[in-house]
Amino acid sequence: MSIQQKARSRCHWLPTLDKTQDTLYLTLADQLAADIAAGRMSPGDKLPPQRLLADALGITLGTVTRAYREAERRGLTEARVGSGTRVRGTQADEPDFHHLSRASAGSIDLSLSIPIPNPVRAEQLAFSLQQIANQPDITRQALAYQPEQGNLGQREILAEWMTRHQLPVEASELLITEGGQHADYLAMQALIRPGEAVASAALTYPGMIAIARQLGLKHIPVPTDHQGIRPDALERLCQQQKIRLLYVMPEYNNPTGEHMSQARREAIVDIARRHDLLLLEDGVQYVIPSQRGTPFYRLAPERSLYIFSVSKIIEGGLRFGALRAPTNLIPRLSAALRAQCWSVPGLMGAIACRWLSSGNADTLIDWQWAEVSRRQVLLKQTLLHYETEAHAYGFHAWLKLPEPWRAVDFVAEAAHRGVTLIASDPFCVGSHPAPQAVRICVTPPAEIGIFETGIQRLSTLLREGPSHAAPLV
């Protein structure tokens, strides 16, 4: 039996190809898409190893490799180190990341990166609404159609507030958005074409991963170290292929907590300028000015975009944020926003801006930073003997699990103990292997005592190990 015959007998998926086609890899990807649509390949089905399929079809390994990459770019498949390439499922089969709590009744939720619950928020909201109601001109403006870049008065208030908090911007540089996720999506939809490459840390915000998939972008993971994205790794990737945009979270990466030094930021800016990369900085994970480095838009204003949102400092339900961009890009971004939703609702902007300008937001923020800092200290003390990474004012910590724990088992056993967590899988870009680690959010419990109970349960679970894990009685 020939090598090709042996290979064909071992392939559970064996497409028929017209080898006269010039772009054979696209033909192969098209055939896979057709077989998935026809039900001949189902979600979760594993594709043959690349060399085996190449031998079976009598084509080069490079052709199969390009076809598999094309299939992944289209969202047809998903590759994982150690488990091969599989047909992707429906949205319900996506990694289990969520922005709303799925904690069971009575469970201590440490899975969400949200502001610490506080009844003062409701009081301040009522105050802001009353002030708006007492000013008919403000109310009338808020209820009217808004310019696609956003209400000028609101942009001026936001620019003044950001500048006062050491994020200096001009109102003309801002475009009002429906929160940080919208700003992220808007930037990539307006500035990056389907099929082009964007890059981020290999472990990054799942919202960014979802956007890249939705827009048909090639999402490249960049290796990191204790300071985040490694310049040497980014340089190599830029030499190998054209990358249009780099997504960064320099203050503390979500989920790993890495903080970029000034030297690291400057090295990335140098690479971005030499290789013509846009820089998209996610500033939603806001920290106090004394703990913040120089934003990228101050280092490279001509190619940097900055995402701001009130979700972590006031409340996520307001869905109010802004995208700072070079002025030459504002028309393209405005046109994209107009095509999406015409304009951002003026009422939410009026509420958020009144909240910021009244000074009430600053009082709430000061309280929250002090409370977050207390919880981070408590977490560090409780998990002293385990490897954690966190920013002193960060909403979460990254726990690297000791052997023989596996992340999926730890999350399951923690749930049995009454603690809800998120494992590493949803944060992995492309085929980057999921580390044995979990994200612990310090902010969902309203009371620090409840938070302490939660991390004490995790400490006990770590100490006992998987073989002794048992439900809490």
N, C-alpha and C positions, 0 to 999 in steps of 0.2 A: 504494500500500500504506500502510495506517495505521501510526501509531507502535506501536500494540499488536501488529499483525501482524508488523512488522519485529522487535520485541522477542521475540515468540514464536518466530520462526524462528531466533533466535540463542541461545535457552535450551536447553541440553542436559538440564536438569532442569525439568520443567514440571508441577507437581502440580495435581490437580483440587480446587478449593475450594468449599465451601458458604458463600457470602458472607452468608448469613442468620445465621451464628453470631456471638454477641456478642464472643467472644474469638478473633478471626480469627488473631491471631499464634500462639495455642496450637494451633489447627487446623493451621496451616502447619507448626509444629514436629512435631506428631503425624504429619502426612503424611510428613515427612522420615524420622522414626523407622520408620514402616511400610515405606517404600521401602528403607531400609537393611536392615531385617530380612528383606525379601523378596529381597534381592540386586539390586534395581534400581539402587541406589547402593552403590558399593564403597569400601573404605578407600583414601584418597588422591584420590578424585574431588573435583573442584573445584565448588563451588556457583556459580551465576550471580552476577554483581555485583548488589548489592542494588537499585540503581535500575533495572537491566535487568529483574529479576524483577518489580519493582513495576509497571513498564510492561506487561509481558507478562500479568500477572494482573489488571491494572486495579484495583490497590489502592494504598494510600499507601506512601510510602517508609518512614515510621515503623513501619508494621505489619511490613514485612519486616525492618527493623532489630531490632525486638523479638523476632521469630521467630528470627532468627539468634543473638541473645543467649541466648534460651531454649534453643536447640539446643546452644550451647556450654556452658551451665550444666549441661545433662543429660549432658554428655560425648560428645555425638554428633559434634560438629565441633570444629575448632581453627582459629583465625584467626591469621594472621601478616601483619604490615605488609609490603606489597610482593608478597605471594604469594596474598592472598585467603583465603577460607574453604574448608576441605577437610573431608571426612569423616574422622573419626579412625579409626585402625586398632585392632588388638587390643593387648593389653598388650605383645606383642613389638615393636610399632611405636612404643612410647613413647620419649621421648628417652633416649639411651644413658647414663644415670646408674647407677652401681652402687656397692654398699657392699662388694663383694668384688673382689679384683684380677682383671682380665682381661688383664693384661700377658702377652705371649708369653714363652716361655722365654728367659732371657738379657736381657730388656728391663729397663731401670731404671724402676721404677714410681714416678711422681710424680703419680698420679691420686687417691690415697686419703688422707683426713684421719683418720689413725689414730695411736695412740701409737708412739713409736720402739721398734722391737723391741729387747729386751734380755733375756738369760738370767736376770737378777735377778728378773724377773717370775715365772718358774717356781719359783724358789727361795722367793720370798715366798708364793706360792700354797701350796706344800707346807707351809710353816711355819704358815699360817693353818688349813689343813685338819687338821694335827696338833693344834693347840691346840683346835679344835672337837671332834675325836675324843676328846681327853682330858677333856672336860667333858660327861658324859652328859646333864645337864640342858639344856645349850645344844643338843645334838644332838636331843634329844627335842622341844624347842620348834621347832627348825628343820624337822623332818619332819612336824609336825602341820599341820592346816589353819590358815591364818592369818586374822586379821580383815581385812575388805576394805580398811581404811585402812592396814593393814600392822602388823607386830609392834611393840608400843609400845617395847620395849627397843631395837630396831633404829632406830626413829624418834628415840629419845633420843640414841643414839650419833651418828647422822647430824646431828641438830640441834646437838649439842655440837661436832662437827668443823667444820660449816659456820660456826658462830658464831666459833669460834677462828680461822677463816680469813676473817673480816670479811664473812661472809654471815649475819648474825644472824637466826635463826628459832627458833620454838618447836616442839616435837614435835607439838603439837596442830594445827599448821598444815600438816604434811606428810602426803602420801599416797604410799606406796611404789609404784613402777611398775617395769615391765620395761624400763628404759632410757629415754632421752630421747624417742625416737620414739613410744613408747607413751604417755608423758606428754602429748606434743603431740596425739596422736590422741584420747586420753581427754578432754582439755580441750575440744576442738572438738566431739566427739560429744555430750558431756554438756550443753554450754552453748549450742550454736548449732544451730538447726533447719535442715533441708534447704531450700535456696533463699535463705537469708539470706546477707548479704555479710560477708566477712572481707577484711582488707587486709594487705599487707606491702610491703616494698621491691620495686621492679619486678624486681630480680634477687635471688633468695632461695634458701634451702635447698630442694632438690628434694623432700625428704621432706614439707615443708609443702605444696608444690604437689600432691603425690600424695594427701595426706590430704583437701585441699579437694575434689579431684575425686571421690575415693571417697565422700565424704559428701554430694555434691551441693550444695556451697556455691559461692556466687558469689565468686570470688577476684579482688580488685581490685589492680592494681599502683600503687604510689605512687612518683612521681619522687623521685630522691635527688640529693645533692651529695656533697662530700668528707666530710661528717659523717653521711651516711646519709639517712634519711627527712626530706624537707623539710616543715616545719610548714605553710607556706603552701599547698603542694599537698594535704596531708592535710586542712586546713581547707576547701578548695574541694570536695574529694570528700565530706566530711561534710555540707556544705551541699546537695549535689546528691542524695544518697541516704543511706539508713540503713545504717551500718556497725556491726556488732555487736562485732567484735574486731579488734585490730591486733596482728600478730605482729612482734616486734622482736628484733634481735641487736645490742645497743648496744655491746658490747665490740669486736667486729670482725665485720662482716657476712660471711656465707658466701654468695657467693664473693668479694665486692669488697674486703673488708678495711677498710671504713669504720668509724671510731670516733666515737661520739656524745659531744659535750661535755656538761658539766653543764647549760649553758643550753639546749641542744637537748633534752635529756631533760625539763627543766622545761616547755618550750614544748609538747612532746607531751602531757605530763600535763595541762596546762591544756586542751588540745583534747579529750582523753579525758573529762575531767570535764564540760565543757560539752556534749558530744555523747553522753555515756553510753556510751563505748567500754570494753570489757574490754581489758586489756593482757596479752599472753602473751609473756613474755620467755624466750628460749632461752639458758640459761647453760651449755649443753653445751660450747661452745667456751671452756672455762675458762681464765682467765689469773690470774697472781699478783696478790695484793691491791694491791700498789703501782702496778700498771698498770691497775687496774679503777676504773670510775666508780661512782656510786651506783646500785644496782639499782632498777628501777622499783617493786618492791614496798616499798621504803623511802620512795619519794616519794609513792606512791598505793596504800597497802596495801589499801584497800577495793575496788579494781578490778583488781589486778595478780596474775598468776600467774607463777611462776618455775619453770623446768625445770632440774633438776640431774641429772647422770649421772656415773658413774665411767668411762664409755667412753673418754674422752681422757686420764684421769689414772692409771687402773689398767689396765683392759683391757676392750674392747668385748664380749667373749664372756661376761662376767658378767651382762649384761643387768640391771643394777641401777641404779635412779635414783629420783627423787622429784619430786613436783609440790607446790610451795608454793602455797597458795590461801587467800583469805579464809575464815575459819571458817564463814561462812554458806553457802559453796559446797561445803564438804566433804561434806555428806550427798548432794548430787546427784552429785558426782564418785565417791563411794564406791558409790552405787547403780549407776552406769554400769560401774564396774570389776567389781562383783559379777556383773552381767549378762554381761560379756565373758568372764571367766575365774575367777570366784568370789574368788580372791585370788592375790597374787603368791607364787611359791615361796619358802618361808622359808629354804631352804638357801643359795641365792645371796645373800640378804640377810645371813645369818650370816657367810658368807665375806667379803663386801665390808666389813661392819662390823668384823669382826675385823682385817682388813687395815688399815682406817683407824685404829682405836683402838690398834693395836700401835705406831704410829709408822713402820712400814715404808713405808707409802704416802707419807708426807711426804718421806722420803729419796729415793724413786723420783721423786717430783714435782720436787724440787729439781734432781736430775740432769737430768731431761727439760727443764725450763725453760732451764737453762744451755745444753744442746745445741741446743734450738730457736733460741735467741737467736744462737748461733754460725752456724747454718745460714741464718738470715735475713740476717745481716751478709754472709755469703759470697754469697748470692743477689743482694743489692743491689750488691755490688762487681762481680760477674760480669756483671750486666745493667745496669750503670751508665748506659749510653747509651739505655736503653729505659724506657718509662713503666710502672712497677709500683706497686702499692698493697699494703701489708701492715702488720700489727701486729708490733711487735718480738718478741712472744712468740706470734705466731699460727702455726697449723699450715699455712698456705698463703699464697700471694701471687697477685695478680691482674695478669696481664700484658696490657696493651693493645697489640695488634699494630700495627706500622707498615705503611703502604702499601708494596707492593700485597698484603700477606698477607691471606688470609681464614682464619678460625679453623678451618674444616673441613679446609682444605689443610694448615695448619700442624700440626694434630694428626696427620694422615696422614703427613706428611713426618717429623715427630718419631718416629713409630712405625718408619719405615724406618731412622732413625738409632739405634733401640734405646731410645727414651724414650716412656713411656706417659703421656698427658695427658687432660684433659677439656676440651672446648670450652664455649662459653657457653650453647648452646641449652637444656640441661636446667635451667638456673637461671632461665629467663624465665617470668614470670607472664603467663598469658593471651596476648594478642596483642602483648605488648611485643617490639619487634624485638631480635633477638640481636646484641649488639655483636661486633666482631672482637676477641675477647679469649679467653684461656685461663686456667684455674686451675692453678697449680703448687703441689703439696703438698710440704713440706720434710721430712716425717716418715717416709714408708714405708721408705727405705733404712736398714738397720741401721748401716752405716758412713758417716761423713761423706765419706770419699773417694769412695764410690760416688755419693753425692748430688752431689758436686762434678763428677764426670765427666758426670753427667746434665745439669747446667745449663751446663757448657761446651759440650756438644753443641747445646743450644738456642741458646746465644750464637752459635755458628758458623752455625747454620741461619738465624738472624735476620740476620746479617751478609751471608751469601751471597744471601739472597732466594729467592723461589719458583722463579725461572727457573734457578737453579743447584743446587737441592736434589737430592741423590743419596743412595742408601743408604750406610751406613757399611760400609767393607771391613775 
